Amino acid sequence: MLAALIGVAVFGFKLAIDFTGGTSWQVKFENQEINEGEIRDFFSSDLKVESPMVLEETSSNSFIVRLPHLSENQHQEYLTAMTGKFGKVEEMRFGSIGPTIGKQLRDRAIIATILVLLGISLYMAVSFRKVSFPIRSWKYGVVTLISLFHDVLIPAGLLAYLGYFRGIEMDANFVVALLVIAGFSVHDTIVVFDRIRENLLFRRGGNKSFAETVNESINQTLARSINTSLTLVLVLLAMFFFGPVSLKLFVLVILVGTVVGTYSSIFIASPVLTIWHGSGKNR
């Protein structure tokens, strides 16, 4: 978590056109020998475009070019110049977002993420209101928020490092991936917490301590947590290695989030709940 915080604070994020405004252009050439470097040089040297980004889409033998915001006149000029340089060009997709729209998307993405985290925590507190002994129900919600912060922070830190060292951009898919991670992680945490709740309700007044009950609950759900996560990890690995290049970052973020989310449900959420309970008076 510290490494992720340092990465986000020092490097920040390299924002894609979704949040800054710009153009995404997918093209396919009749000449199959054209490579990424030639296209990048064409835009930077011939058209004087600043920092063009070119990705090869191997599944369709096309290229995704990301540029600053283009008007329709510039679009047609660039298309004519590209045709003259490389021969016949097939436009598979062209989309342009203005800087104002990009800022709105960025602000809404931040608000959506915050609301989801707070909403999940509130839901946890309400769901556990019937088991307020020996620890109050709202603490389940706070611990869940701590766990979700861990799960979201680590993929965010990874993207900060990738953006600085590899030029990877953060687009709207990254926000979707974070929300998927939050949903999956809290689902896993709820399973563990629900078993703790059941054991507390069934054994109220028993001889077992809270820590022993939590430990037993984790052991009862451990196989389920690992098996459920492993099935998702196998699917994500297949998508990462054999899926389209446009989804690789999206899949990688969810893959990392799935692993750290499974870890946090077992090794962060439940232990923090136990420590918080044990820190009270006369305990």
Backbone bond lengths (Angstrom), bond angles and torsions (degrees), N, CA, C in turn:
res aa  C-N    CA-C-N  psi(-1)  N-CA   C-N-CA  omega(-1)  CA-C   N-CA-C  phi
1 M - - - 1.463 - - 1.523 111.19 -
2 L 1.339 115.71 -37.86 1.466 119.56 178.58 1.526 110.54 -64.64
3 A 1.334 116.50 -43.30 1.463 120.37 178.35 1.528 110.77 -61.68
4 A 1.330 116.83 -39.26 1.471 120.73 178.95 1.521 110.78 -66.55
5 L 1.341 116.53 -42.88 1.462 120.12 178.69 1.526 111.47 -61.77
6 I 1.327 116.12 -41.74 1.470 120.05 178.55 1.524 110.33 -63.12
7 G 1.343 116.69 -43.23 1.459 120.40 -179.85 1.522 112.21 -61.60
8 V 1.339 116.28 -44.88 1.462 120.04 -179.72 1.528 110.88 -67.33
9 A 1.353 117.00 -41.12 1.461 120.68 -177.14 1.524 112.24 -71.22
10 V 1.333 116.70 -39.69 1.465 120.52 -174.84 1.531 111.73 -85.15
11 F 1.336 116.76 -47.60 1.467 120.46 -173.93 1.532 112.93 -94.42
12 G 1.327 116.49 -29.93 1.459 118.70 -175.51 1.524 110.99 68.31
13 F 1.331 116.44 -163.14 1.458 121.71 -179.60 1.524 110.04 -114.98
14 K 1.311 114.45 143.89 1.468 120.71 173.07 1.530 106.41 -91.26
15 L 1.317 116.90 100.61 1.451 121.51 -171.68 1.524 111.44 -77.57
16 A 1.332 115.71 140.23 1.456 122.01 177.55 1.526 109.78 -84.44
17 I 1.327 115.66 -179.80 1.465 120.22 -175.48 1.522 112.06 -65.82
18 D 1.350 117.01 -20.61 1.468 119.27 178.15 1.522 111.14 -56.71
19 F 1.348 116.68 -34.50 1.458 121.80 -174.52 1.530 113.63 -107.72
20 T 1.307 117.98 -19.54 1.462 120.60 -178.25 1.521 112.54 -109.74
21 G 1.330 116.62 -15.00 1.455 120.76 -172.70 1.516 109.21 90.30
22 G 1.310 117.28 147.10 1.455 121.29 -179.73 1.515 110.66 155.67
23 T 1.326 115.46 -164.66 1.462 121.54 -174.99 1.514 110.55 -129.38
24 S 1.321 116.27 134.91 1.457 122.84 171.91 1.528 107.55 -114.69
25 W 1.328 116.19 125.04 1.464 121.42 -170.62 1.529 108.36 -134.00
26 Q 1.310 117.27 116.30 1.462 121.78 178.00 1.523 108.90 -105.20
27 V 1.328 115.33 122.17 1.469 121.02 -176.04 1.524 109.99 -130.20
28 K 1.323 114.55 153.75 1.465 121.41 178.40 1.521 108.17 -131.25
29 F 1.333 116.25 132.36 1.459 121.40 -175.67 1.532 110.59 -104.27
30 E 1.323 114.28 145.65 1.465 119.02 175.89 1.522 110.54 -68.46
31 N 1.339 116.21 -34.13 1.462 122.15 176.12 1.526 109.22 -79.55
32 Q 1.321 117.59 107.82 1.458 122.33 -175.41 1.527 113.61 -76.02
33 E 1.342 118.04 -6.29 1.463 120.63 -177.20 1.528 112.71 -87.83
34 I 1.308 117.82 -3.95 1.470 121.38 179.34 1.526 109.51 -71.86
35 N 1.345 116.48 137.57 1.459 120.45 -178.51 1.530 110.98 -119.64
36 E 1.326 115.34 176.09 1.465 121.40 -176.79 1.525 112.20 -60.22
37 G 1.342 115.93 -42.09 1.457 120.05 -177.03 1.519 112.81 -61.49
38 E 1.327 117.10 -40.14 1.461 120.24 179.78 1.525 111.22 -64.97
39 I 1.332 116.16 -42.24 1.465 119.46 179.86 1.523 110.49 -66.64
40 R 1.323 116.86 -41.90 1.471 120.92 179.57 1.534 110.51 -62.18
41 D 1.342 116.42 -43.71 1.464 120.56 178.82 1.525 111.47 -64.58
42 F 1.330 116.19 -35.89 1.462 120.07 179.88 1.522 110.75 -62.64
43 F 1.335 116.68 -45.62 1.464 119.37 -178.27 1.526 111.82 -71.73
44 S 1.323 117.19 -39.57 1.466 119.86 -176.95 1.527 112.65 -78.10
45 S 1.335 117.88 -38.61 1.472 121.49 -175.79 1.525 112.59 -91.41
46 D 1.349 116.65 -50.68 1.464 119.99 -175.45 1.536 112.34 -77.13
47 L 1.347 116.38 -43.13 1.464 120.04 -176.17 1.526 112.78 -98.79
48 K 1.337 117.75 -4.91 1.465 122.89 177.47 1.535 112.58 59.45
49 V 1.325 116.03 38.25 1.456 120.91 177.68 1.520 108.54 -86.07
50 E 1.321 117.24 134.28 1.464 121.07 -177.53 1.525 111.09 -82.81
51 S 1.321 116.07 125.29 1.471 124.59 174.70 1.527 113.34 51.64
52 P 1.328 119.22 58.15 1.472 119.35 174.86 1.525 110.57 -71.08
53 M 1.314 116.62 145.27 1.454 121.72 178.85 1.522 108.32 -115.94
54 V 1.349 116.61 127.03 1.463 121.57 -177.01 1.524 108.96 -125.79
55 L 1.342 116.13 127.58 1.455 122.49 177.09 1.521 109.22 -123.64
56 E 1.323 116.46 137.79 1.465 120.33 178.25 1.525 109.64 -89.51
57 E 1.313 116.22 127.92 1.462 122.97 176.77 1.520 107.33 -99.57
58 T 1.349 115.65 94.36 1.464 120.65 -171.63 1.528 112.82 -66.70
59 S 1.324 117.84 -30.43 1.463 119.99 -176.47 1.527 112.35 -65.90
60 S 1.338 116.78 -28.41 1.470 120.32 -179.88 1.520 112.84 -118.01
61 N 1.349 116.82 6.62 1.471 122.06 -179.33 1.531 111.45 55.09
62 S 1.320 115.40 41.70 1.461 120.09 -179.09 1.521 109.27 -126.02
63 F 1.331 115.61 179.79 1.460 121.43 -179.65 1.530 109.02 -130.69
64 I 1.329 115.44 139.63 1.460 121.42 175.57 1.522 107.83 -104.95
65 V 1.311 116.23 118.40 1.458 122.38 -177.46 1.523 108.76 -110.83
66 R 1.329 116.76 128.11 1.461 121.92 178.62 1.518 109.12 -114.22
67 L 1.329 114.65 124.99 1.451 122.06 -173.37 1.523 110.20 -133.02
68 P 1.350 117.43 168.04 1.470 119.12 170.21 1.527 110.20 -61.28
69 H 1.322 115.55 168.87 1.467 120.60 -176.82 1.532 111.21 -57.73
70 L 1.341 116.07 129.14 1.461 122.19 -179.73 1.522 110.09 -114.23
71 S 1.317 115.82 139.05 1.458 120.31 170.77 1.531 108.20 -79.48
72 E 1.322 116.52 170.54 1.460 119.87 -179.97 1.528 111.14 -65.82
73 N 1.328 117.72 -35.34 1.471 120.65 177.29 1.524 110.83 -64.08
74 Q 1.349 116.98 -44.04 1.467 120.29 177.07 1.523 110.72 -63.80
75 H 1.318 116.32 -38.62 1.464 121.01 178.09 1.524 110.57 -56.65
76 Q 1.318 116.84 -48.68 1.460 120.45 -178.83 1.532 111.69 -68.37
77 E 1.336 116.60 -37.00 1.466 120.02 177.47 1.521 111.16 -63.43
78 Y 1.316 117.10 -45.58 1.462 121.36 -179.55 1.526 110.63 -65.51
79 L 1.337 116.80 -38.13 1.455 120.47 179.08 1.527 111.42 -64.76
80 T 1.333 115.83 -40.82 1.465 119.97 177.72 1.521 110.97 -64.85
81 A 1.331 116.18 -43.27 1.468 119.89 179.48 1.525 111.14 -65.75
82 M 1.335 117.40 -38.23 1.461 121.32 179.43 1.528 110.99 -66.09
83 T 1.334 116.39 -40.05 1.458 120.53 178.49 1.525 110.71 -64.34
84 G 1.343 115.93 -41.38 1.454 119.47 178.03 1.520 113.01 -65.95
85 K 1.319 116.89 -29.24 1.467 121.48 -177.49 1.528 112.32 -83.87
86 F 1.348 116.55 -45.60 1.463 120.31 -171.04 1.528 114.48 -113.06
87 G 1.309 118.32 -5.00 1.460 119.80 -176.53 1.523 111.49 95.51
88 K 1.311 116.84 -157.96 1.455 122.09 -174.75 1.536 110.92 -60.32
89 V 1.352 114.87 132.36 1.467 121.97 -178.53 1.523 108.76 -124.39
90 E 1.322 116.28 131.74 1.454 121.39 175.18 1.529 108.85 -106.51
91 E 1.329 116.83 121.11 1.452 121.75 177.19 1.520 109.17 -83.88
92 M 1.320 116.74 114.65 1.456 120.91 179.39 1.525 111.93 -92.17
93 R 1.341 116.19 -28.30 1.458 120.31 179.92 1.519 109.46 -165.24
94 F 1.326 115.44 140.07 1.461 120.47 175.83 1.521 108.11 -142.45
95 G 1.308 116.42 123.41 1.461 120.84 178.99 1.510 110.29 -140.76
96 S 1.329 116.31 137.31 1.456 121.27 -178.75 1.522 109.59 -132.12
97 I 1.327 116.57 133.02 1.468 122.66 -178.11 1.519 108.76 -121.68
98 G 1.317 116.39 129.17 1.450 120.46 178.10 1.515 112.00 -74.41
99 P 1.329 118.70 159.86 1.475 121.32 -177.92 1.521 113.51 -63.02
100 T 1.345 118.06 -31.10 1.465 120.52 179.83 1.525 110.74 -67.55
101 I 1.332 116.06 -45.16 1.462 120.75 177.52 1.523 110.29 -62.80
102 G 1.335 116.51 -40.12 1.461 120.28 179.21 1.519 111.91 -61.07
103 K 1.336 117.24 -41.06 1.463 120.85 178.65 1.529 110.74 -65.23
104 Q 1.328 117.15 -40.02 1.462 120.50 177.89 1.523 111.15 -62.07
105 L 1.331 116.37 -42.81 1.461 120.22 178.61 1.519 111.16 -63.22
106 R 1.334 116.89 -41.15 1.463 121.02 179.60 1.527 110.93 -62.89
107 D 1.328 116.66 -46.24 1.464 120.28 -179.65 1.525 111.00 -63.67
108 R 1.319 116.90 -42.74 1.460 120.16 -179.06 1.526 111.43 -68.13
109 A 1.322 117.47 -34.33 1.463 120.61 177.88 1.523 110.86 -63.77
110 I 1.340 116.53 -41.68 1.467 120.49 178.63 1.525 110.26 -64.93
111 I 1.330 116.46 -45.15 1.467 120.54 -179.92 1.525 110.72 -62.63
112 A 1.346 116.33 -42.79 1.472 120.39 -179.34 1.520 111.15 -60.95
113 T 1.337 116.72 -43.80 1.465 120.63 -178.93 1.534 110.89 -63.87
114 I 1.342 117.07 -44.17 1.462 120.90 -179.92 1.523 110.83 -63.95
115 L 1.338 116.74 -43.57 1.463 120.49 -178.98 1.525 111.38 -64.59
116 V 1.331 116.87 -38.01 1.464 119.97 178.63 1.529 110.67 -63.75
117 L 1.325 116.51 -45.93 1.467 119.80 -179.20 1.535 111.12 -62.98
118 L 1.328 116.63 -43.96 1.460 119.85 179.27 1.529 111.22 -68.16
119 G 1.328 116.69 -39.93 1.461 120.35 179.59 1.517 112.40 -62.99
120 I 1.324 116.04 -41.57 1.468 120.04 178.44 1.528 110.54 -64.05
121 S 1.328 116.74 -42.50 1.465 120.30 179.78 1.525 111.05 -63.52
122 L 1.333 116.81 -41.65 1.461 120.85 178.32 1.526 110.84 -63.74
123 Y 1.323 115.52 -41.80 1.467 119.80 178.28 1.522 111.27 -60.18
124 M 1.333 116.85 -42.09 1.458 120.95 179.74 1.528 110.52 -63.71
125 A 1.327 116.74 -42.42 1.464 119.77 -179.27 1.528 111.46 -63.82
126 V 1.342 116.62 -40.53 1.461 120.53 179.89 1.526 110.75 -70.59
127 S 1.319 117.15 -40.39 1.463 121.22 -177.21 1.520 112.16 -64.15
128 F 1.322 117.05 -30.80 1.466 120.73 -176.43 1.538 112.12 -101.56
129 R 1.338 117.42 20.15 1.459 120.35 -177.49 1.529 112.35 -66.51
130 K 1.354 117.73 -22.49 1.465 120.80 -178.17 1.523 113.02 -84.01
131 V 1.322 116.47 -5.04 1.457 119.05 179.76 1.532 108.37 -126.29
132 S 1.322 115.75 68.09 1.463 121.39 -177.04 1.522 112.53 -91.17
133 F 1.322 116.84 5.76 1.467 120.58 178.18 1.535 107.96 -124.97
134 P 1.319 118.92 133.42 1.465 128.63 5.30 1.526 113.16 -91.19
135 I 1.332 119.05 8.00 1.459 120.92 179.43 1.524 107.95 -133.16
136 R 1.319 117.26 138.23 1.456 121.59 -173.79 1.527 111.50 -66.68
137 S 1.339 115.98 149.42 1.466 121.00 -173.08 1.526 112.48 -64.73
138 W 1.347 117.96 -33.52 1.459 118.88 -177.47 1.528 112.20 -66.05
139 K 1.336 116.10 -21.95 1.460 118.80 178.63 1.532 111.09 -69.15
140 Y 1.340 117.03 -29.99 1.465 119.48 174.75 1.531 110.26 -60.77
141 G 1.338 115.61 -40.56 1.456 119.84 178.97 1.515 112.61 -66.47
142 V 1.325 117.10 -41.56 1.465 120.50 179.41 1.520 110.81 -65.88
143 V 1.336 117.03 -43.29 1.465 120.68 178.84 1.535 109.84 -62.93
144 T 1.331 117.26 -39.03 1.462 120.30 176.87 1.521 110.59 -61.41
145 L 1.330 117.35 -40.69 1.464 120.86 178.39 1.520 111.09 -63.51
146 I 1.330 117.15 -40.61 1.470 120.75 176.50 1.521 110.54 -60.95
147 S 1.321 115.98 -44.64 1.461 120.73 179.40 1.524 111.47 -63.52
148 L 1.338 117.27 -41.19 1.465 121.01 179.42 1.522 111.10 -67.13
149 F 1.334 116.80 -37.01 1.462 120.12 176.53 1.523 110.50 -59.83
150 H 1.326 116.80 -42.69 1.463 121.77 175.75 1.528 110.74 -60.16
151 D 1.334 116.48 -45.25 1.462 120.86 -175.47 1.524 112.72 -68.32
152 V 1.332 116.80 -33.33 1.459 120.61 -179.37 1.524 111.03 -83.80
153 L 1.336 116.60 -34.34 1.465 120.65 -175.52 1.526 112.08 -65.87
154 I 1.315 118.40 -42.82 1.463 120.65 -174.86 1.530 111.92 -64.79
155 P 1.346 121.06 -48.38 1.474 119.20 174.31 1.533 112.63 -61.32
156 A 1.345 116.96 -34.64 1.461 119.64 177.29 1.520 110.77 -64.47
157 G 1.333 116.99 -41.67 1.458 120.23 176.74 1.508 112.36 -63.97
158 L 1.336 116.21 -39.24 1.466 120.46 177.06 1.522 110.49 -59.11
159 L 1.325 116.85 -44.43 1.460 120.17 -179.24 1.523 111.63 -66.91
160 A 1.333 117.07 -33.40 1.464 120.15 177.21 1.527 110.82 -63.05
161 Y 1.335 116.50 -43.06 1.463 120.08 178.08 1.525 111.00 -67.88
162 L 1.328 117.67 -42.35 1.462 120.76 179.27 1.528 111.15 -64.13
163 G 1.334 115.87 -37.09 1.456 118.94 178.12 1.518 112.57 -65.99
164 Y 1.328 116.36 -37.07 1.467 119.73 -178.47 1.535 112.11 -76.61
165 F 1.322 116.80 -43.97 1.465 120.20 -174.17 1.530 113.65 -91.72
166 R 1.343 117.43 -27.08 1.467 119.67 -176.26 1.521 113.74 -120.29
167 G 1.315 117.17 -1.07 1.456 120.06 178.60 1.519 114.76 72.91
168 I 1.348 117.53 20.18 1.464 121.29 -179.42 1.530 109.29 -74.18
169 E 1.321 115.93 132.86 1.456 120.76 -176.81 1.530 111.49 -99.06
170 M 1.338 115.58 148.49 1.450 121.67 176.65 1.525 108.69 -94.03
171 D 1.332 116.38 119.20 1.458 120.55 179.20 1.526 109.78 -116.41
172 A 1.335 115.97 -170.99 1.462 120.45 -177.33 1.528 111.59 -64.54
173 N 1.329 117.34 -27.91 1.471 120.04 178.09 1.519 111.39 -61.41
174 F 1.339 116.81 -30.94 1.457 120.36 179.97 1.527 110.59 -65.45
175 V 1.335 116.57 -39.53 1.464 120.30 177.79 1.524 110.04 -64.66
176 V 1.328 115.80 -42.90 1.471 119.76 176.75 1.527 110.21 -59.34
177 A 1.341 116.31 -42.84 1.461 120.56 179.90 1.529 111.04 -61.55
178 L 1.334 117.72 -40.85 1.465 120.68 178.72 1.525 111.29 -63.12
179 L 1.331 116.62 -39.96 1.463 119.78 179.38 1.526 110.75 -68.77
180 V 1.335 116.76 -35.94 1.473 120.21 175.50 1.528 109.99 -63.18
181 I 1.340 115.87 -43.58 1.468 120.80 178.56 1.524 110.58 -60.47
182 A 1.327 116.52 -45.04 1.467 120.47 -179.63 1.522 110.32 -60.78
183 G 1.341 116.77 -43.37 1.461 120.05 179.93 1.508 112.82 -65.20
184 F 1.338 116.54 -43.85 1.460 119.97 -179.84 1.519 111.30 -66.94
185 S 1.326 116.31 -43.26 1.455 120.64 -177.17 1.528 111.39 -64.16
186 V 1.344 116.05 -44.94 1.459 118.33 -177.89 1.526 110.37 -69.06
187 H 1.317 117.02 -29.84 1.466 120.15 175.13 1.521 110.28 -61.55
188 D 1.319 116.07 -43.01 1.460 120.52 179.07 1.531 110.74 -68.42
189 T 1.344 116.48 -39.89 1.462 120.33 179.08 1.522 111.60 -65.07
190 I 1.333 116.31 -38.99 1.463 120.45 179.84 1.526 110.84 -61.71
191 V 1.332 117.12 -38.39 1.464 120.29 179.28 1.530 110.21 -59.52
192 V 1.343 116.29 -45.24 1.464 120.38 -179.49 1.528 110.13 -67.72
193 F 1.322 116.93 -47.95 1.467 120.84 -178.66 1.532 111.16 -63.95
194 D 1.322 117.05 -37.27 1.460 119.61 -179.91 1.524 111.31 -64.86
195 R 1.334 115.58 -37.35 1.465 118.54 176.82 1.534 110.31 -67.64
196 I 1.328 117.15 -37.20 1.463 120.40 174.87 1.521 109.69 -60.97
197 R 1.336 116.70 -44.25 1.463 120.93 179.66 1.526 111.11 -60.93
198 E 1.322 117.21 -45.15 1.464 120.71 179.75 1.523 111.33 -60.97
199 N 1.326 115.72 -46.37 1.467 119.28 -178.54 1.523 111.58 -65.45
200 L 1.341 116.85 -34.78 1.460 119.51 177.90 1.526 111.07 -68.78
201 L 1.334 116.97 -40.74 1.463 119.90 -179.25 1.519 112.04 -68.46
202 F 1.324 116.54 -39.77 1.463 120.50 -177.24 1.520 112.15 -75.64
203 R 1.342 117.10 -24.77 1.462 119.69 -173.40 1.517 112.28 -117.00
204 R 1.319 117.68 23.43 1.465 119.99 179.35 1.537 109.25 -61.00
205 G 1.290 113.42 129.29 1.454 118.49 -178.01 1.513 113.12 88.95
206 G 1.352 117.28 0.14 1.458 119.98 179.32 1.517 111.50 -76.85
207 N 1.329 114.80 -177.44 1.459 120.26 -176.41 1.520 113.60 -88.50
208 K 1.343 117.82 -13.64 1.461 119.63 -176.32 1.525 110.59 -75.45
209 S 1.332 114.32 141.57 1.462 119.68 177.38 1.523 109.51 -77.98
210 F 1.345 115.10 168.26 1.467 119.86 178.86 1.523 110.69 -61.86
211 A 1.319 117.42 -42.60 1.460 121.43 179.87 1.528 111.32 -61.44
212 E 1.320 117.31 -40.71 1.468 120.78 178.66 1.527 111.05 -66.46
213 T 1.324 116.87 -37.44 1.466 120.76 177.69 1.526 111.25 -65.65
214 V 1.323 116.48 -42.88 1.465 120.84 178.13 1.525 110.25 -63.55
215 N 1.313 116.29 -43.65 1.457 120.51 -179.72 1.531 111.36 -61.41
216 E 1.308 116.58 -43.21 1.457 120.71 178.58 1.531 110.97 -65.76
217 S 1.312 116.57 -38.95 1.463 120.71 179.72 1.525 111.34 -64.38
218 I 1.331 116.64 -40.70 1.468 120.23 177.33 1.521 110.24 -62.03
219 N 1.326 117.14 -44.88 1.465 120.53 179.87 1.527 111.73 -62.73
220 Q 1.321 116.76 -34.32 1.464 120.27 -179.33 1.527 112.25 -71.45
221 T 1.322 117.24 -25.54 1.473 120.70 -177.80 1.523 112.77 -108.77
222 L 1.323 118.31 0.19 1.460 121.91 -173.81 1.527 112.16 -61.68
223 A 1.332 116.90 -48.73 1.465 120.57 -178.41 1.524 110.74 -62.43
224 R 1.339 115.64 -40.76 1.464 119.18 179.71 1.530 110.77 -62.75
225 S 1.331 117.43 -43.99 1.464 121.26 -178.74 1.520 111.60 -61.72
226 I 1.332 116.03 -46.05 1.466 120.23 -177.99 1.522 110.84 -67.38
227 N 1.320 117.17 -45.42 1.468 120.17 -177.09 1.521 111.91 -65.41
228 T 1.320 116.85 -42.24 1.467 120.10 179.19 1.524 111.00 -63.07
229 S 1.316 117.14 -45.10 1.457 121.07 -179.74 1.522 111.33 -66.93
230 L 1.331 116.67 -38.40 1.459 120.25 -178.09 1.525 111.60 -63.50
231 T 1.323 117.53 -38.99 1.464 119.23 178.44 1.527 111.04 -62.75
232 L 1.340 116.96 -39.32 1.461 120.19 177.66 1.520 111.17 -69.45
233 V 1.334 117.68 -39.04 1.464 121.36 179.94 1.529 110.69 -61.73
234 L 1.325 117.41 -40.75 1.468 120.60 179.57 1.524 111.48 -62.55
235 V 1.330 116.36 -41.51 1.469 120.07 178.06 1.529 110.54 -65.47
236 L 1.325 116.78 -43.44 1.469 120.57 -178.94 1.526 111.52 -65.36
237 L 1.333 117.40 -37.56 1.469 120.41 177.12 1.524 110.83 -62.51
238 A 1.323 116.18 -42.30 1.465 119.76 178.07 1.532 110.75 -62.40
239 M 1.331 116.76 -42.55 1.463 120.51 179.27 1.523 111.56 -67.32
240 F 1.336 116.54 -36.15 1.464 119.42 -178.25 1.522 111.55 -67.69
241 F 1.326 117.58 -43.60 1.461 120.65 -175.61 1.526 113.41 -84.16
242 F 1.313 117.91 -27.88 1.459 119.86 -174.44 1.526 113.36 -119.30
243 G 1.339 118.06 -4.37 1.458 120.86 -179.25 1.515 112.33 -84.06
244 P 1.337 117.01 177.50 1.464 121.02 -179.96 1.518 112.08 -67.37
245 V 1.326 116.01 150.49 1.462 120.90 -176.18 1.530 111.21 -64.76
246 S 1.331 117.48 -28.02 1.459 120.48 -178.46 1.527 112.36 -67.04
247 L 1.344 117.75 -18.57 1.461 121.43 -178.94 1.524 113.23 -104.99
248 K 1.324 117.89 -1.07 1.471 120.15 -174.41 1.523 112.08 -61.12
249 L 1.331 117.81 -44.77 1.464 120.02 -179.51 1.516 110.13 -65.48
250 F 1.329 116.94 -43.38 1.455 121.98 178.75 1.524 110.70 -57.06
251 V 1.338 116.38 -46.48 1.464 121.39 -178.95 1.529 110.44 -68.39
252 L 1.330 117.07 -40.67 1.468 120.56 -179.19 1.523 110.73 -61.57
253 V 1.318 117.51 -43.08 1.469 121.14 -179.69 1.527 110.45 -62.58
254 I 1.341 116.74 -45.21 1.465 119.51 179.10 1.519 110.55 -66.11
255 L 1.334 117.81 -37.02 1.463 121.42 178.97 1.523 111.07 -61.25
256 V 1.325 116.76 -49.06 1.463 120.63 178.28 1.528 110.46 -63.54
257 G 1.329 116.31 -42.85 1.456 120.11 179.90 1.516 113.17 -64.24
258 T 1.325 117.40 -34.52 1.459 120.86 178.27 1.524 110.91 -64.47
259 V 1.328 115.86 -43.56 1.465 120.35 -179.46 1.528 110.96 -66.17
260 V 1.334 116.99 -48.86 1.468 119.15 -178.18 1.531 110.47 -70.91
261 G 1.344 117.73 -28.50 1.459 120.30 177.18 1.514 112.45 -68.25
262 T 1.325 115.91 -39.97 1.466 119.89 175.68 1.524 110.82 -65.02
263 Y 1.320 115.65 -41.88 1.466 120.81 178.29 1.531 110.93 -61.68
264 S 1.334 115.95 -44.90 1.470 119.20 -174.19 1.527 111.95 -67.82
265 S 1.332 117.96 -34.32 1.466 119.99 -179.91 1.522 111.20 -62.53
266 I 1.336 116.02 -35.59 1.461 120.99 -176.05 1.524 111.45 -90.88
267 F 1.324 116.60 -45.63 1.464 120.57 -168.30 1.524 114.85 -105.14
268 I 1.338 118.24 -4.03 1.466 119.96 178.17 1.524 111.07 -121.47
269 A 1.342 116.94 -56.15 1.471 119.99 -174.07 1.525 111.88 -59.90
270 S 1.311 117.06 -54.30 1.472 120.20 -176.90 1.532 112.65 -67.09
271 P 1.341 120.09 -45.21 1.467 119.32 177.01 1.533 113.17 -62.21
272 V 1.339 118.01 -39.07 1.468 119.80 178.43 1.527 110.01 -63.60
273 L 1.334 116.22 -40.13 1.462 119.90 176.74 1.527 110.65 -60.30
274 T 1.321 116.70 -41.87 1.466 121.30 179.63 1.526 111.81 -66.81
275 I 1.329 116.24 -43.83 1.471 120.78 179.89 1.525 110.05 -63.18
276 W 1.340 116.39 -41.99 1.461 120.33 -178.94 1.539 110.03 -63.21
277 H 1.324 116.10 -41.32 1.463 119.63 177.51 1.516 111.59 -63.93
278 G 1.327 115.93 -41.03 1.467 119.99 -176.88 1.505 114.30 -75.58
279 S 1.347 116.88 -9.54 1.468 119.03 -178.10 1.509 113.17 -87.55
280 G 1.352 117.52 -4.09 1.458 120.66 -179.05 1.521 111.76 -73.85
281 K 1.329 114.89 173.46 1.479 119.90 -179.18 1.520 110.61 -68.15
282 N 1.360 114.47 147.73 1.469 122.34 174.33 1.539 111.87 60.08
283 R 1.323 116.88 28.34 1.463 118.58 177.37 1.535 106.93 -125.63
